[in-house]
Amino acid sequence: LELALQRGETEELLAELNDRIAKEPENADLYVLRGSLYFRTNRVKESLSDFDSAIEKEPRLLPYLWQRGISLYY
């Protein structure tokens, strides 16, 4: 994520994450990563949706997903 942000390759990373989520729709980690990318590219509503999806897939993430709290703040 950081490297894609530094290189300005966020849309490429987003496309890759979209493809991986389509192939692995139950992988909560992918939603967290895409949510983080959305947040870092000022797409807060989309980030919140992905963080909520991650929690839906893996409820044990709820107490650890501080990124969701930041998205809620914004």
N, C-alpha and C positions, 0 to 999 in steps of 0.2 A: 504494500500500500504506500509506504513512505517513498519508495523508489519511483513508483508511478506518479506520485504527486510531484516529486522533484523534477522528473523528466517531462511533465506535462502530458502523460499518457493515461489520463484518468478514463477517457472514453474507451480506450482499448481494454483497460482492466475491467471496466463495467461490462463490456461485451463478453469478455471471458467469464466473468462471474455469472452473468445471465445464462450463458451456455452451460456452465457447470451446475447451476441451480436447476435448470431444465432436466439435466441428467440425474441429479441427486437431490430431488425436492425435499427429502427428509433430513438433509445435512444442515443442522442448526449453525455450525461454524461458518458456512458460506453466507448465511443471512447476516450474521454478525459482521463479517468482513464487508459485505456489500452495504450494510447499514452504515458502517464506519466511513466507507467511501462516499456514500450519499451525504453524510453529515459534513465531511471535509470539503465537499464541493457545493455546499450551501443548499442542499436539498433535504431540509430538515423533516418535512412530512414523510418523504420516502424513507428516510433513515428510521423514523419511529415505526413505520409499518414493518420494516425488515427486522427491527429488534423485537417487535411483538411476535412476528412469525418465528423467530429463533426461540423465544420463550414457549410458544405453542408447541414447537417440535421437541424442545428439551426444557421442561419446566424447572429443572434444577439450576438453570442459568439465572433465574430471576434475581437472587440476592447478589450476584456477581456482575450483572450487566449494568455497570455504572454509566455506560455510554447512553443507555436509554434515558436515564435521568437527565443527562445534559441535553438530549434532544427535547425532552419535555420542557426544560427550562426555556429553550429558545422557541 
